[in-house]
Amino acid sequence: MFQCPICERNTSIPVGGASVLPQNLHLGFEVEVAGYMSKMVNSREVCCDECVDGRNGLAVVFCCMCHQFLCKVCRDHHSSSRKLSNHKTVLLDQAGPRQLYTSMKPRDPCCSQPNHEDNKLNFYCETCSLLVCCDCTTVSHKSHTVKEMSTVAKSHQMEITGALEDATEIMTKLIGATDGDNRMIEQVEISKRTAFLAINQAFKILQQTLEERRKALLSELEAILLPKTTALTLQKEQFEKMVGDIGHYTDMASQILQTHTDHEIVALGGLIAAELQATLKRVQTISFTPKQHSNITVSVQTDDLVRQLSKLGEIVAFIPSPSSNTWMSTSVARVGTRYHVQVQSKTSKGEENPHGGVEVKGEMRSKTHNGAVVYGEVEDHRDGTYTITLTPQTAGPHQLLITMDGQHVQNSPSGLDVRPKRDYHTLCDARQVIQCNRPACVAIHDNGDIYVGSLDNCIYVFDPTGQLKNSIGSRGCGDVQFSHPSGISIKGDVLYVADTKNHRVQKLTSSGRFLRKFGKEGSGQGQFNCPLAVIINSNNKLIVSDSNDHRIQIFNENGGWLLTIDGKGSGNHSFQSPWGLALDPQGNIHVAACGSKSIKVFSKEGVYVRRYGDPNHHSGMTIDDEGYSLVNEWGGNCLSIYDPEGNKIHTVRNLKNPWGTALDLRDGSVFIANCGANTVLKYCD
């Protein structure tokens, strides 16, 4: 075995010895260069290789092309030769071995076969894997597969280039994976510290709780024992006093009997006997039994608690499954506008992961503009969901890539159409006209279907081309029956209808199947008096304009009342006959009221924020993802467009009693229920 000096792999010497090993021209060149370098280092005087016996003197230069040491005479001859004049030479007194090494170029190899020594190796025998000369191709390699060396070199160059590209790609992935592991190690350390703190905090709380309970029990014990001790101490002191009194009189009586005369006994004995009898009578009136008992029962049931504590807590190592993770976004974005992607982390079983901490990344790559990349900002909500925010800078087709722990999630990468910044000034003529009798409101499904609430007491469903697909409901007050449905809103496959003259809201599937209803005529909480609009916020809360009660009511998705925004009064917050409703990107509620002279804005908590808009009879409205408000002016037969600051920037005219309006989030198209003309109009920027 020996180690190859090029690839550093151990190789067995084949049968036949080293002479049958493949040619290694590079190694031969390295050996040749090493010989020249050794010659310079080990000898101060190098003879000329061109002169016979060095008769013209010592070498002064080295020719890097001929690989010869040359004296001054031979150098001059070399330089004057037209064939050799372009050869590079190195002065020996100025160059060291290292410069000699870097200056030398390998010579074209010549054949080693007898009589072929001057022939260049310009051919390659694929049968023998050997470089050969032209003469060899007609003699010893006549029946072999032989190709020109330059052709084989180009083929090998292509193979090497391809291998390098593959290696670069794999190296990039490996480096990325290494970086990912490093980041994951950091995340593990962070998770470890977080878990460590959480465990310590939990047990600190337990210790504090146990200590507080211990002190409380000791306090209770003290509260029980103190009265007992006090009562027994007082009783004991009473007994001791009586013992002292009786002892005093008995001592006196004994002394009189022993030492006093009869006259003294007569004089004092009666008095002492009387005092002693009185003391004895007092003693006989009290109980000799202790007033308090010593029995105290302490019950601290620790068995169940110990069992629970022994199993307290759980540490779960969540393993995300990128292939089963889901994400939601629209397929259209706008230049300079924030684009949001919602990601839901799931386990390998497809179950939603309730924990955060996974490394989620998002990026947007342009298919034009030299593949410009926009990286997203990721917000970890710590409940298994993540929000990625990206702001595209160039228009055109893009790729959206979402990864989790370095692996693409389901349906990533996907196509994304980034459009130029919206210009509402181009909204002039309708691009599409849908005939519909008495349209009052309009909403767009995620698939592009157009839902139109008609005052003919039904909901019409048109496909994106304007062809009628379905009709939902009829006139009446039963389920999936309507009386002037003036407001509709759709989210996913759930349709909400403001059933105006039935004073209620109905919840249906997008195909028209009844789910539930809530509300009845009245002015109490959860009651309505002609609701005209219903919208859904990001938290699935329903916001309803209760027109004739001059208020906005907010409900949960099942119709449970949550909040009322009262428009009655004369302050800035007041409004009359609210009609249209819309939500801006911050979640604020915009109210377009038919009887008010401006549009009122309230926070999601119902607090008045500001107002804007021209004095007019406002009807339906909507707001795009940049905060531009599109408001139908029912009395002015137009659509007014306001920028996010409330400045009017454009007006679409020639409408006839426009009611509701809606945006197609897929491409930004604007739909208007042009009620007076029995049409639904579609505008595109």
C-alpha positions as CSV (number, residue, x, y, z in Angstrom):
1,M,0.0,0.0,0.0
2,F,1.1,3.6,-0.6
3,Q,-0.6,7.0,-0.4
4,C,-1.3,8.9,-3.6
5,P,0.4,12.3,-3.2
6,I,-2.5,13.9,-5.2
7,C,-5.7,12.5,-3.7
8,E,-4.1,11.3,-0.5
9,R,-5.9,7.9,-0.8
10,N,-4.2,4.6,0.1
11,T,-3.7,2.5,-3.0
12,S,-2.4,-1.0,-3.5
13,I,0.5,-1.5,-5.9
14,P,-0.8,-3.4,-8.8
15,V,0.6,-6.6,-10.3
16,G,3.5,-5.6,-12.4
17,G,4.8,-2.9,-10.1
18,A,4.7,0.9,-10.2
19,S,5.4,0.9,-13.9
20,V,1.8,-0.1,-14.7
21,L,0.3,2.7,-12.6
22,P,-1.7,5.3,-14.6
23,Q,0.3,8.2,-16.0
24,N,0.5,11.2,-13.6
25,L,1.9,14.1,-15.6
26,H,1.2,16.5,-12.8
27,L,3.2,14.4,-10.3
28,G,6.0,14.1,-12.9
29,F,6.1,17.9,-13.3
30,E,6.2,18.3,-9.5
31,V,9.2,15.9,-9.3
32,E,11.0,17.7,-12.1
33,V,10.5,21.1,-10.4
34,A,11.7,19.7,-7.1
35,G,14.9,18.5,-8.8
36,Y,15.6,22.0,-10.2
37,M,14.8,23.6,-6.8
38,S,17.2,21.1,-5.1
39,K,19.9,21.9,-7.6
40,M,19.7,25.6,-6.8
41,V,19.6,25.1,-3.0
42,N,22.4,22.5,-2.7
43,S,24.9,24.1,-5.2
44,R,26.1,27.7,-5.4
45,E,27.4,27.2,-8.9
46,V,24.9,25.7,-11.4
47,C,26.3,24.7,-14.8
48,C,24.7,25.6,-18.1
49,D,22.5,22.8,-19.5
50,E,23.0,24.0,-23.1
51,C,26.8,24.2,-23.2
52,V,29.0,21.1,-23.6
53,D,30.7,20.6,-20.3
54,G,29.8,24.2,-19.4
55,R,32.5,25.7,-21.5
56,N,30.8,29.0,-21.6
57,G,30.6,29.4,-17.9
58,L,28.1,29.0,-15.1
59,A,24.3,29.4,-15.5
60,V,22.9,32.9,-14.9
61,V,19.2,32.4,-15.8
62,F,16.7,29.6,-15.9
63,C,14.2,29.2,-18.9
64,C,10.8,28.5,-17.5
65,M,9.6,27.1,-20.8
66,C,12.7,24.9,-21.8
67,H,13.4,24.0,-18.2
68,Q,17.1,24.7,-18.7
69,F,19.8,26.6,-16.7
70,L,21.5,28.9,-19.2
71,C,24.8,30.7,-19.1
72,K,25.1,34.3,-20.4
73,V,26.1,33.2,-24.0
74,C,23.4,30.7,-24.3
75,R,20.9,33.2,-22.8
76,D,21.8,35.7,-25.5
77,H,21.5,33.0,-28.2
78,H,18.1,32.1,-26.6
79,S,16.9,35.7,-26.7
80,S,17.9,36.2,-30.3
81,S,16.2,33.1,-31.6
82,R,12.8,34.0,-33.1
83,K,11.4,30.7,-32.0
84,L,12.6,31.0,-28.4
85,S,12.6,34.8,-27.8
86,N,9.2,34.7,-26.1
87,H,10.3,32.3,-23.4
88,K,10.2,33.6,-19.8
89,T,13.6,33.5,-18.0
90,V,14.4,34.0,-14.3
91,L,17.7,35.5,-13.1
92,L,19.3,33.1,-10.7
93,D,21.0,35.7,-8.5
94,Q,17.6,37.4,-7.9
95,A,15.2,34.5,-7.8
96,G,14.9,31.9,-5.1
97,P,13.6,28.3,-5.4
98,R,10.0,29.5,-4.6
99,Q,10.0,32.0,-7.5
100,L,11.4,29.3,-9.7
101,Y,8.5,27.0,-8.7
102,T,5.8,29.6,-9.4
103,S,7.4,30.7,-12.7
104,M,7.8,27.3,-14.3
105,K,5.2,26.0,-16.7
106,P,4.8,22.3,-17.6
107,R,6.1,21.3,-21.0
108,D,3.9,19.4,-23.4
109,P,4.8,15.8,-22.7
110,C,6.5,13.6,-25.3
111,C,6.1,9.9,-26.0
112,S,8.4,7.6,-24.1
113,Q,8.3,4.8,-26.7
114,P,11.5,4.1,-28.7
115,N,11.9,6.3,-31.8
116,H,8.9,8.4,-30.6
117,E,10.7,10.6,-28.1
118,D,10.1,13.8,-30.2
119,N,6.4,13.1,-30.7
120,K,3.9,15.0,-28.5
121,L,1.2,13.1,-26.6
122,N,-1.7,14.6,-28.5
123,F,-4.0,11.5,-28.4
124,Y,-5.7,9.5,-25.7
125,C,-6.3,5.7,-25.8
126,E,-9.6,5.0,-24.0
127,T,-8.9,1.3,-24.1
128,C,-5.6,1.7,-22.2
129,S,-6.5,4.9,-20.4
130,L,-3.2,6.3,-21.7
131,L,-1.9,9.4,-23.5
132,V,-0.2,8.4,-26.8
133,C,1.5,10.0,-29.7
134,C,0.3,10.0,-33.4
135,D,2.7,7.1,-34.3
136,C,1.4,5.0,-31.4
137,T,-2.1,5.2,-32.7
138,T,-1.0,3.3,-35.8
139,V,1.2,0.8,-34.1
140,S,0.6,-0.5,-30.6
141,H,-2.9,1.1,-30.3
142,K,-4.1,0.6,-33.8
143,S,-7.2,-1.5,-32.8
144,H,-8.0,0.6,-29.7
145,T,-10.5,3.4,-29.2
146,V,-8.4,6.5,-29.6
147,K,-9.5,10.2,-29.5
148,E,-7.8,13.5,-29.8
149,M,-6.4,14.6,-26.5
150,S,-8.1,18.1,-26.8
151,T,-11.5,16.5,-27.3
152,V,-11.1,14.2,-24.3
153,A,-9.8,17.1,-22.2
154,K,-12.9,19.2,-23.1
155,S,-15.1,16.3,-22.1
156,H,-13.3,15.9,-18.8
157,Q,-13.4,19.6,-18.2
158,M,-17.2,19.5,-18.6
159,E,-17.4,16.5,-16.2
160,I,-15.2,18.3,-13.7
161,T,-17.2,21.6,-14.1
162,G,-20.4,19.6,-13.6
163,A,-19.0,17.9,-10.6
164,L,-17.8,21.2,-9.2
165,E,-21.3,22.7,-9.7
166,D,-22.8,19.7,-7.9
167,A,-20.2,20.0,-5.2
168,T,-20.9,23.7,-4.8
169,E,-24.6,23.0,-4.5
170,I,-24.1,20.2,-2.0
171,M,-21.6,22.3,-0.1
172,T,-24.0,25.2,0.1
173,K,-26.6,22.8,1.4
174,L,-24.2,21.3,3.9
175,I,-23.0,24.7,5.0
176,G,-26.6,25.8,5.3
177,A,-27.4,22.6,7.3
178,T,-24.4,23.2,9.5
179,D,-25.6,26.8,10.1
180,G,-29.1,25.4,10.8
181,D,-27.6,22.9,13.3
182,N,-25.7,25.8,14.9
183,R,-28.8,27.8,15.2
184,M,-30.7,24.9,16.4
185,I,-28.1,24.2,19.1
186,E,-28.5,27.9,20.1
187,Q,-32.3,27.4,20.2
188,V,-31.9,24.2,22.3
189,E,-29.7,26.2,24.7
190,I,-32.3,28.9,24.8
191,S,-35.1,26.3,25.3
192,K,-33.0,24.7,28.0
193,R,-32.6,28.0,29.9
194,T,-36.2,28.9,29.4
195,A,-37.3,25.4,30.7
196,F,-34.8,25.6,33.5
197,L,-36.2,29.0,34.6
198,A,-39.8,27.7,34.2
199,I,-39.1,24.6,36.4
200,N,-37.3,26.6,39.0
201,Q,-40.1,29.2,39.1
202,A,-42.8,26.6,39.4
203,F,-41.0,24.9,42.3
204,K,-40.2,28.2,43.9
205,I,-43.9,28.9,43.8
206,L,-44.6,25.5,45.3
207,Q,-42.0,26.0,48.0
208,Q,-43.5,29.4,48.8
209,T,-47.0,28.0,48.9
210,L,-45.9,25.1,51.2
211,E,-44.0,27.5,53.5
212,E,-47.0,29.8,53.6
213,R,-49.2,26.8,54.5
214,R,-46.8,25.6,57.1
215,K,-46.8,29.0,58.7
216,A,-50.6,29.2,58.5
217,L,-51.0,25.8,60.2
218,L,-48.5,26.8,62.9
219,S,-50.5,30.0,63.4
220,E,-53.7,28.0,63.7
221,L,-52.0,25.7,66.2
222,E,-50.9,28.7,68.2
223,A,-54.4,30.2,68.1
224,I,-55.8,26.9,69.5
225,L,-53.1,26.3,72.1
226,L,-52.9,29.8,73.6
227,P,-56.4,29.9,75.1
228,K,-55.8,26.4,76.5
229,T,-52.5,27.4,78.1
230,T,-54.0,30.6,79.4
231,A,-57.0,28.9,81.0
232,L,-54.9,26.1,82.6
233,T,-52.4,28.7,83.9
234,L,-55.1,30.7,85.6
235,Q,-56.7,27.6,87.1
236,K,-53.3,26.4,88.3
237,E,-52.7,29.8,89.9
238,Q,-56.1,29.6,91.6
239,F,-55.3,26.1,93.0
240,E,-51.9,27.3,94.2
241,K,-53.5,30.3,96.0
242,M,-56.0,28.0,97.7
243,V,-53.3,25.6,98.8
244,G,-51.4,28.6,100.3
245,D,-54.5,29.8,102.2
246,I,-55.4,26.4,103.6
247,G,-51.7,25.8,104.5
248,H,-51.6,29.1,106.3
249,Y,-54.6,28.4,108.5
250,T,-53.7,24.8,109.1
251,D,-50.3,25.9,110.3
252,M,-51.8,28.4,112.7
253,A,-54.3,25.9,114.0
254,S,-51.7,23.3,114.6
255,Q,-49.5,25.8,116.4
256,I,-52.4,26.9,118.7
257,L,-53.2,23.4,119.6
258,Q,-49.6,22.6,120.5
259,T,-48.3,25.8,122.2
260,H,-51.2,27.9,123.4
261,T,-53.0,27.7,126.7
262,D,-56.7,27.0,127.0
263,H,-57.4,30.7,127.5
264,E,-55.6,31.5,124.2
265,I,-57.3,28.7,122.4
266,V,-60.7,30.1,123.5
267,A,-59.7,33.5,122.5
268,L,-58.2,32.6,119.0
269,G,-59.3,29.1,118.2
270,G,-62.8,30.0,117.1
271,L,-61.6,32.7,114.7
272,I,-59.1,30.5,113.1
273,A,-61.5,27.6,112.8
274,A,-64.0,29.9,111.1
275,E,-61.5,31.1,108.5
276,L,-60.3,27.6,107.8
277,Q,-63.9,26.4,107.3
278,A,-64.7,29.3,105.0
279,T,-61.7,28.6,102.9
280,L,-62.6,24.9,102.7
281,K,-66.1,25.8,101.6
282,R,-64.7,28.0,98.8
283,V,-62.5,25.1,97.6
284,Q,-65.5,22.8,97.6
285,T,-67.3,25.0,95.1
286,I,-64.7,24.7,92.3
287,S,-63.9,21.8,90.0
288,F,-60.6,20.0,90.4
289,T,-60.7,18.9,86.8
290,P,-58.5,20.8,84.3
291,K,-60.5,23.3,82.3
292,Q,-58.8,22.4,79.0
293,H,-57.8,19.1,77.5
294,S,-54.4,18.4,76.0
295,N,-55.7,16.4,73.0
296,I,-54.9,18.1,69.6
297,T,-55.4,16.3,66.3
298,V,-53.1,17.3,63.4
299,S,-54.2,16.1,60.0
300,V,-51.9,16.8,57.0
301,Q,-52.7,14.4,54.3
302,T,-49.5,14.1,52.4
303,D,-49.9,10.7,50.6
304,D,-51.9,12.0,47.7
305,L,-49.9,15.2,47.5
306,V,-46.7,13.3,47.4
307,R,-48.0,11.1,44.6
308,Q,-49.1,14.1,42.7
309,L,-45.8,15.9,43.3
310,S,-43.8,12.8,42.2
311,K,-45.6,13.1,38.8
312,L,-45.7,16.9,38.7
313,G,-44.8,18.5,35.4
314,E,-44.1,17.2,31.9
315,I,-41.3,17.9,29.4
316,V,-42.3,17.3,25.8
317,A,-39.8,17.4,22.9
318,F,-41.8,18.5,20.0
319,I,-40.7,17.3,16.6
320,P,-42.2,19.4,13.8
321,S,-43.2,17.9,10.5
322,P,-42.6,20.5,7.8
323,S,-44.4,18.4,5.2
324,S,-47.7,18.6,7.2
325,N,-47.4,22.3,8.2
326,T,-49.9,24.7,6.6
327,W,-49.7,28.3,5.7
328,M,-52.2,30.9,4.4
329,S,-51.7,33.9,2.1
330,T,-53.1,35.4,-1.0
331,S,-51.4,34.8,-4.4
332,V,-51.1,38.5,-5.2
333,A,-48.9,41.1,-3.5
334,R,-48.2,44.8,-4.1
335,V,-44.9,46.6,-4.4
336,G,-44.1,48.4,-1.2
337,T,-47.0,46.9,0.6
338,R,-46.5,44.5,3.5
339,Y,-47.5,41.0,2.6
340,H,-48.4,38.6,5.4
341,V,-48.1,34.8,5.6
342,Q,-49.8,32.8,8.4
343,V,-48.0,29.5,9.3
344,Q,-49.5,26.8,11.5
345,S,-47.0,24.3,12.8
346,K,-48.1,20.6,12.9
347,T,-46.8,17.3,14.2
348,S,-46.1,14.3,12.0
349,K,-49.6,13.1,12.8
350,G,-51.1,16.2,11.4
351,E,-52.1,17.6,14.8
352,E,-51.6,21.3,15.5
353,N,-48.6,22.0,17.6
354,P,-49.5,24.2,20.6
355,H,-45.9,25.4,21.2
356,G,-43.6,27.8,19.5
357,G,-39.9,27.9,19.3
358,V,-39.4,26.4,15.8
359,E,-37.1,28.2,13.3
360,V,-39.4,29.6,10.6
361,K,-38.1,31.5,7.6
362,G,-39.8,33.2,4.7
363,E,-38.4,34.8,1.6
364,M,-39.6,36.2,-1.7
365,R,-37.5,35.6,-4.8
366,S,-38.0,37.5,-8.0
367,K,-38.0,35.4,-11.2
368,T,-36.8,38.6,-12.9
369,H,-34.6,41.5,-11.7
370,N,-31.6,39.1,-11.3
371,G,-33.4,37.0,-8.7
372,A,-33.7,39.7,-6.1
373,V,-34.6,38.3,-2.7
374,V,-36.7,39.8,0.1
375,Y,-36.4,38.2,3.5
376,G,-39.3,38.1,5.8
377,E,-39.7,39.2,9.5
378,V,-41.1,36.3,11.6
379,E,-43.2,36.7,14.6
380,D,-43.5,33.6,16.9
381,H,-46.9,33.7,18.7
382,R,-45.7,30.9,21.0
383,D,-48.8,28.9,20.3
384,G,-47.6,27.0,17.2
385,T,-48.5,29.8,14.8
386,Y,-46.2,32.3,13.1
387,T,-46.7,35.4,11.0
388,I,-44.2,36.2,8.3
389,T,-44.2,39.8,6.9
390,L,-42.5,40.6,3.6
391,T,-42.4,43.8,1.6
392,P,-41.8,43.2,-2.1
393,Q,-39.7,45.8,-3.9
394,T,-40.1,44.8,-7.5
395,A,-43.1,43.8,-9.6
396,G,-43.4,40.6,-11.6
397,P,-43.5,36.9,-10.9
398,H,-41.9,35.7,-7.7
399,Q,-41.4,32.6,-5.7
400,L,-42.5,32.4,-2.1
401,L,-40.4,30.0,0.0
402,I,-41.4,29.1,3.6
403,T,-39.1,26.8,5.6
404,M,-39.3,25.3,9.1
405,D,-36.1,24.2,10.6
406,G,-34.5,24.4,7.2
407,Q,-37.1,22.3,5.4
408,H,-39.8,23.5,3.0
409,V,-43.3,23.4,4.4
410,Q,-46.2,22.0,2.4
411,N,-46.7,23.7,-1.1
412,S,-43.4,25.7,-0.7
413,P,-42.1,27.1,-2.9
414,S,-45.2,28.6,-4.6
415,G,-45.8,31.2,-7.2
416,L,-46.6,34.8,-6.2
417,D,-47.7,37.6,-8.5
418,V,-46.3,41.0,-7.3
419,R,-48.1,43.9,-8.9
420,P,-47.1,47.5,-9.1
421,K,-48.4,49.8,-6.4
422,R,-52.1,50.3,-6.8
423,D,-53.2,53.5,-8.6
424,Y,-56.9,54.2,-8.0
425,H,-56.8,57.1,-10.5
426,T,-57.1,54.4,-13.3
427,L,-60.5,53.4,-12.0
428,C,-62.7,55.1,-14.7
429,D,-64.6,52.7,-16.8
430,A,-66.0,49.3,-15.6
431,R,-64.2,46.3,-17.1
432,Q,-67.1,44.0,-16.4
433,V,-70.8,44.5,-16.1
434,I,-73.0,41.8,-14.5
435,Q,-76.7,42.1,-14.9
436,C,-78.5,41.6,-11.5
437,N,-81.9,42.9,-10.4
438,R,-81.7,45.4,-7.4
439,P,-78.2,44.4,-6.1
440,A,-77.7,45.8,-2.6
441,C,-74.4,44.2,-1.4
442,V,-71.5,42.2,-2.8
443,A,-68.8,39.9,-1.4
444,I,-66.0,37.9,-3.1
445,H,-65.2,34.3,-2.3
446,D,-61.6,33.1,-2.1
447,N,-62.1,31.2,-5.3
448,G,-63.3,34.3,-7.1
449,D,-67.1,33.6,-7.0
450,I,-69.2,36.8,-6.7
451,Y,-71.9,36.8,-4.1
452,V,-74.6,39.5,-4.5
453,G,-77.4,40.2,-2.1
454,S,-80.5,41.3,-4.0
455,L,-83.5,43.2,-2.7
456,D,-85.5,40.5,-4.5
457,N,-84.8,38.6,-1.3
458,C,-82.1,36.1,-2.4
459,I,-78.4,35.8,-2.8
460,Y,-77.1,35.4,-6.3
461,V,-73.8,33.6,-6.9
462,F,-71.8,34.4,-10.1
463,D,-68.6,32.8,-11.3
464,P,-65.5,35.0,-12.0
465,T,-66.7,35.5,-15.6
466,G,-70.1,36.8,-14.5
467,Q,-72.1,33.7,-15.3
468,L,-74.9,32.8,-12.8
469,K,-74.0,29.7,-10.8
470,N,-76.5,29.6,-8.0
471,S,-79.3,31.4,-6.2
472,I,-79.7,31.1,-2.4
473,G,-82.9,31.7,-0.5
474,S,-86.3,33.2,-1.1
475,R,-88.7,35.7,0.4
476,G,-89.9,34.9,3.9
477,C,-88.9,34.7,7.6
478,G,-87.8,31.1,7.9
479,D,-84.3,29.7,7.7
480,V,-82.5,30.6,4.4
481,Q,-85.4,33.1,3.7
482,F,-84.8,36.8,3.6
483,S,-86.4,40.2,3.6
484,H,-84.2,42.8,2.0
485,P,-80.8,41.2,2.6
486,S,-78.7,44.4,2.6
487,G,-75.3,43.2,3.8
488,I,-73.3,40.0,3.3
489,S,-69.8,38.9,4.2
490,I,-67.9,35.7,3.5
491,K,-64.9,34.1,5.1
492,G,-63.7,30.8,3.9
493,D,-66.9,28.8,3.2
494,V,-69.1,30.6,5.7
495,L,-71.5,33.3,4.6
496,Y,-73.1,35.9,6.9
497,V,-76.2,37.8,5.8
498,A,-77.7,40.9,7.4
499,D,-81.3,40.0,6.9
500,T,-82.5,43.6,7.3
501,K,-86.3,43.5,7.6
502,N,-86.3,40.3,9.5
503,H,-84.0,42.1,12.0
504,R,-81.5,39.3,12.3
505,V,-78.2,37.8,11.0
506,Q,-78.1,34.4,9.3
507,K,-75.1,32.2,9.1
508,L,-74.9,29.9,6.1
509,T,-72.4,27.8,4.2
510,S,-71.2,29.2,0.9
511,S,-73.5,26.8,-0.8
512,G,-76.5,28.0,1.1
513,R,-77.0,25.5,3.8
514,F,-78.4,27.0,7.1
515,L,-76.1,26.9,10.1
516,R,-77.6,29.3,12.7
517,K,-79.2,32.7,13.2
518,F,-79.3,35.3,15.9
519,G,-81.1,38.5,16.7
520,K,-84.7,39.7,16.7
521,E,-86.5,43.0,16.5
522,G,-85.8,45.3,19.5
523,S,-83.3,47.7,21.0
524,G,-81.8,45.5,23.7
525,Q,-78.4,43.8,23.6
526,G,-78.3,41.3,20.7
527,Q,-81.5,42.8,19.2
528,F,-81.7,44.7,15.9
529,N,-83.8,47.3,14.1
530,C,-82.9,46.9,10.4
531,P,-79.3,45.7,10.3
532,L,-77.7,46.9,7.1
533,A,-74.2,45.5,7.1
534,V,-72.1,42.6,8.7
535,I,-68.3,42.2,8.5
536,I,-65.9,39.7,10.2
537,N,-62.6,40.8,11.8
538,S,-59.4,38.7,12.1
539,N,-60.6,37.3,15.4
540,N,-63.8,36.0,13.9
541,K,-65.8,38.6,15.6
542,L,-69.0,39.8,13.8
543,I,-69.6,43.6,13.5
544,V,-73.1,44.6,12.6
545,S,-74.5,48.0,11.7
546,D,-77.8,48.3,13.6
547,S,-79.2,51.1,11.4
548,N,-82.5,52.3,13.0
549,D,-81.0,51.9,16.5
550,H,-78.1,54.1,15.5
551,R,-75.4,51.8,16.9
552,I,-72.9,49.1,16.0
553,Q,-73.0,45.8,17.8
554,I,-70.2,43.3,18.0
555,F,-70.7,39.5,18.5
556,N,-68.7,36.3,18.6
557,E,-68.9,34.0,15.6
558,N,-71.8,32.2,17.1
559,G,-73.9,35.3,17.8
560,G,-73.0,35.9,21.4
561,W,-73.2,39.7,22.2
562,L,-69.9,41.3,23.2
563,L,-70.0,45.1,22.8
564,T,-72.1,48.0,21.6
565,I,-70.8,51.3,20.0
566,D,-73.6,53.8,20.6
567,G,-73.9,56.5,17.9
568,K,-76.6,58.5,19.7
569,G,-75.7,62.0,21.0
570,S,-74.1,65.1,19.5
571,G,-70.3,64.5,20.1
572,N,-67.7,63.6,17.6
573,H,-68.5,59.9,18.2
574,S,-72.1,60.2,17.2
575,F,-73.6,58.9,13.9
576,Q,-77.1,58.3,12.5
577,S,-78.3,55.4,10.5
578,P,-75.1,53.5,10.1
579,W,-74.9,51.6,6.8
580,G,-71.5,50.5,5.6
581,L,-68.7,49.0,7.7
582,A,-65.1,48.3,7.0
583,L,-61.9,47.4,8.8
584,D,-58.5,49.0,8.2
585,P,-55.2,47.2,8.4
586,Q,-54.9,48.1,12.2
587,G,-58.4,46.5,12.9
588,N,-60.1,49.9,13.4
589,I,-63.8,50.0,12.6
590,H,-64.9,52.6,9.9
591,V,-68.6,53.5,9.9
592,A,-70.3,55.0,6.9
593,A,-73.6,56.4,8.1
594,C,-76.4,57.5,5.8
595,G,-77.4,60.3,8.2
596,S,-74.0,61.5,9.1
597,K,-71.7,64.0,7.4
598,S,-68.5,62.1,7.7
599,I,-67.1,58.6,8.2
600,K,-66.4,57.8,11.8
601,V,-63.5,55.6,13.0
602,F,-63.5,53.6,16.2
603,S,-60.9,51.3,17.7
604,K,-61.6,47.6,18.0
605,E,-62.5,48.3,21.6
606,G,-65.1,50.8,20.5
607,V,-63.2,54.0,21.4
608,Y,-63.7,57.0,19.0
609,V,-60.5,57.7,17.0
610,R,-61.2,60.2,14.2
611,R,-63.4,61.1,11.3
612,Y,-63.0,61.9,7.6
613,G,-64.9,62.2,4.3
614,D,-67.2,64.6,2.5
615,P,-70.7,65.3,3.8
616,N,-72.9,63.1,1.8
617,H,-75.3,60.1,2.2
618,H,-72.8,57.3,2.5
619,S,-73.8,53.7,1.9
620,G,-71.5,50.7,1.6
621,M,-67.7,50.9,1.9
622,T,-64.6,48.7,2.0
623,I,-60.9,49.2,2.8
624,D,-57.9,47.7,1.0
625,D,-54.8,46.2,2.6
626,E,-52.9,49.5,2.3
627,G,-55.6,51.5,4.2
628,Y,-57.4,53.1,1.2
629,S,-61.1,53.6,1.8
630,L,-63.6,53.1,-1.0
631,V,-67.0,54.7,0.0
632,N,-70.2,54.6,-2.0
633,E,-72.0,58.0,-2.0
634,W,-75.6,56.9,-2.3
635,G,-76.8,60.5,-2.7
636,G,-74.0,61.6,-5.0
637,N,-74.1,58.6,-7.4
638,C,-70.4,58.0,-7.1
639,L,-67.6,56.1,-5.4
640,S,-65.2,58.2,-3.4
641,I,-61.7,57.0,-2.6
642,Y,-59.7,58.2,0.4
643,D,-56.0,57.6,1.2
644,P,-55.0,56.2,4.7
645,E,-54.9,59.7,6.1
646,G,-58.5,60.4,5.0
647,N,-57.7,62.7,2.0
648,K,-59.9,62.2,-1.0
649,I,-57.8,61.2,-4.0
650,H,-60.3,60.1,-6.7
651,T,-64.0,59.8,-7.6
652,V,-65.7,57.2,-9.8
653,R,-68.8,58.9,-11.2
654,N,-71.8,57.9,-13.4
655,L,-73.1,55.4,-10.9
656,K,-76.8,55.1,-10.0
657,N,-77.7,54.7,-6.3
658,P,-74.6,52.5,-5.4
659,W,-75.1,50.4,-2.3
660,G,-72.5,47.8,-1.3
661,T,-68.9,47.5,-2.5
662,A,-66.2,44.9,-2.2
663,L,-62.6,44.1,-3.1
664,D,-61.3,40.9,-4.7
665,L,-58.1,40.3,-2.6
666,R,-56.6,38.1,-5.3
667,D,-56.1,40.9,-7.8
668,G,-57.5,44.1,-6.1
669,S,-60.5,44.4,-8.4
670,V,-63.3,46.7,-7.1
671,F,-67.0,45.5,-7.3
672,I,-69.9,47.9,-6.9
673,A,-73.5,47.0,-6.4
674,N,-75.0,49.6,-8.7
675,C,-78.5,49.2,-7.4
676,G,-80.3,51.9,-9.4
677,A,-79.0,50.5,-12.7
678,N,-79.6,46.8,-11.8
679,T,-75.9,46.0,-12.4
680,V,-72.8,44.9,-10.5
681,L,-69.7,46.7,-11.9
682,K,-66.1,45.4,-11.8
683,Y,-63.2,47.9,-11.9
684,C,-59.6,46.9,-12.3
685,D,-56.5,49.2,-11.9
